[in-house]
Amino acid sequence: MDKYREANLELWNNWAEINVASETYNVEAFKKGRASLNSLELEEVGDVRGKSLLHLQCHFGKDTLSWARLGATVTGADFSDRAIEIARGLAADVGIPATFVLSDLYTLPDVLKGEFDIVYTSYGAISWLPDMERWAKVAAHFLKPGGMFYVADFHPFAYVFENVEDGEGLRVFYPYKSPQDSPLRFETQGNYADPGADYKGIEYGWNHPLGEIVTALIKAGLRVEFLHEHHFSVDGNMFKGFEPWGDGYYRLKDPVLRAAIPVMFSIKAWRDG
């Protein structure tokens, strides 16, 4: 276990506790039937009834179980032992059959057997990984012939910016590409779901250019159907200049910045039979 993974594992074990108790994740509403998936992935992934779905970096399983509610047979995988423990408990609480596997993403093929109709990952996932080619190979490994890979995540171009002091404007601050051996380092207070939580940690992350992500999928043998870039976000805290638009998404208030900066992307790709 390298020092970056070790630090991130400690972080995510603590964040799992924060998130499951947070208003942002609102687990009680989920238990009563509220969906956690967004219209973007629902529309772009499509009908999952009767299909097997593997959710990479599933955290504590809300989205995984939401796909199950839509008819998929689901498996979730994550490297956080606390998140997997919570996921299994949540599945039992809501009575949804699901398999949750504890594994680092890169070693998942050594732990989990089988192939799936859909391999899925989303929102704040890949920036925790140092190597996109290995990531894409794992995704392709688990796809059946004719299977679909889908990712929706925050755009790497948006990750180069941070808010200026007044909170309304943005400035270029971070690199568009982070070397594998030199990740970005952040000292955190609480987390994205609950900034006031009583936990301080260290996180390490990597920014991967969009071309690197797409090329990794192609090199892994997948056929890319589309790459979509979106000027809206599921996370209203990504920038201080975001505002809700009443459609479940957030957009930058400044119309020039809103038009100029893509803040999310999504890719659908296939393993041809």
N, C-alpha and C positions, 0 to 999 in steps of 0.2 A: 504494500500500500504506500503510494508516494505521499509526500507531505500535503499536496494540494487536495488529493482525494480524501485524506484523513481529516483535514480541516473542514471540507465541505460535508463529509458524513456527520461529523459532530454538529455542524450547523443545521443540517436537515433533520437530524433526530430531535433537536430542540425546536426547530420550526414546525415540525409535525404536531407537537404539543400545542404550540401557539395557534396554528391554523385550524385545528379541529375545534378549538374553543372560540374562534373568532366570529364576529358578525359577518365578515367578508365571506367566509365559507358557509356560514349559516347551515350547519349540519342538521339542526332540528327541522328546518323547512325541507331539506332534502329527504329526511326520513318520512315526512308527510306527503312526499310525492313531487316536490318541486324539481324540475330538471336543472342540471348544471351545464348542459351543453349550449353553445351559441348557434345562432342561425347560420353563421358562416360554415362551420364544419358539418352541421346537419344537411345543408343544401349540397355541399361539395362532396361529402362522403356518400350520401344517398341512403337508400334502404339497406338496413343491416339485418333484416329478419332472416333467421336461419343460417347466418354466416358466423364463422369463427373469427374472433378479433383479438389481437395481441396489442396491448397498450404499453408501450415503452415509456419508462420514467413516469409511472402512474401516480406517484405520491400516495395519498391515502385512499385513492380509489373512487372518489365521487364521480368523475367522468367515466371511468371504467364501468361502474355500476349503472350509470345513465345509459350507456350503450346497451347494457344487458336489459334494461327496462324497454328498450326499443326492439328487442328480439334477438340480439347477438348472444353467442356463447363466448364469454369473455375470460381473458387471462391478463392480469396486470403484473408488471415487473418493476421493481425499484431497488436501489441499493441501501435505502434507509430501513433498518430493522424496525424502528418505531413506527414508521409510516406503514409498513406492511402489516404490523400487528394491529394498528388502528383499522386498516382496510379490511382485514379479515373479520374484525369485530363489527364493523359497519355492515358488511355483507350479511353477517348473521342477524344483526338487529333488524334489517329491512327484509330479510328472507329472500335474498337474491342469490342464486347459485353463481359462484365466481371462484376462480383460482388466482391466488396471489403468490408470486414467487420473489424471494429475496435474492437479489443478484446485482452485482455491478453490470452495467450494460454490456461492456466489452466481453465479459466472460459468460454472458447469458447462454450462448450455444452449448456450453459445457454443463449447464444446469437444467435447461428446459429442452425437451424434445418435441418434435412435431412441426407441422406447417399450418399456416393460417390463411384464411381468405383475405383478411385485412390486417395490416400492421399500421399502427396509428401512434402519433405523438403530437403534443401541442403545448404552446404557451410557456415560455420560459424554460424550455427543456434543453435545447442543444447548446446553449451558452455555458453549460456546466461541463461540457465534454471537450477534451483537447484535440481530438482527431476525428475529422469528418469522414475520411475514407473508411476507417474501422467502423464507425457508426453506420454508414450506408451498407457495408458488408453484412453487419448483423441484421439490419432490416431486411435485406434481400434474402439472407439465409432462412428466415422464418416464413417467407411467402410461398404459398402454393403456386404452381404454374397457373397463370391467369389471375393471380392475386394482386390486390391493390395496396400500395403504400401511400399514406397521406400524412402530411405535416402542416400544421398552422402554427406560426411562431412570430415573435417580434422581429422586425426588420433590422438587419445588422447596420444599415445606414442610420437608422434612428438612434442606435446605440453609440454613435460618435458624439452625440450632443448632450449637454446638460443645461439646466436653466441658469440664466444670468441672475444677478442678485434680486432684481425686482420681480422675478418669477414669471414674467410674461414672455421674454425673449429667450433665444437659445444661442449657445456658442459651441463651436467645435472644440472638443476637449479630449476625446478618447480615440485610440487608433481604430481604423476600419478592420484591421487584421491583428490578432494577438498570436504571437508565436507559441507553439506548444509548450516550450520550456520557460515562457515568460508571461504568465496570465496576468490579468488585471486583479488587483487586490483591493478589497473594500473592508473597512471596519463598520459593522452594522449595529444599530440599536433597534431592538424589536425586529420587525420584518415588514414586508410589503403588505401583509394582511392586518397587522397590528403594530404600527410604529411605536406605540407606547408600551409594548410588552417589556417585561423586566428580563431582558436577555441581551447580552452583547456578544458578538461573534466576529469571526473573520471568514470572509468568503473569497473564493478565487473563481474567475470566469474567463471565458475566451470569446472574442468576437470573430465570427467566421464570415468572410465575404459571401455574398449571394452566389457568385460564380463558383466558389469552392464547394458550396453545398450542392448545387445542381450537378457539377462535374463529378462529385463523389457518388451521387446516385447513378449517373450514367456509367461510371467505371465499375460499379457494382453489378451492372447488367440490367438495370431497370430502364424502362422506356418512359420518359417524362411526357405526360399528357398536357399539363399546363403548369405554369408558374404565374400566380396572381400576386400583385402588390397592392396593398390596401392603405388608404389614408385615414383609417379609423382604428381604434384600439379597444380591446376588452378590458384594459387596465386604465382606470381613470387617474392613477397615481404615477403613471409613467413620466409625465411632464406636468409641472404646475400650471401650464397654459392650456390644459385640457378642459373641456366642458361636455356634459352629457347632451346627447341629441334626441333622446326619447325613443331610440330604436335599440337600446341595449348597448350602444357603443359610445365611445368618446372621441372627440375631434379637437384639434388645436383651434383656439379662439381666433388667432391671427389668420386671416384668409390667405395671405401670401405663404406663410409657413405651412398652413394646412394643405395647400396645393403642391408645395415643393417637396415635402418630406413624407415618403411612405413609412408607416409605422408598424405594419404587419405584412407578412407574406404567407402564401399557402402554395403547396405543391402536391399534385397527384401524379403518381407514377405506377407502372405496372411491371410485373414479371411475366413476360410472354410465355405461353405454353409450348 
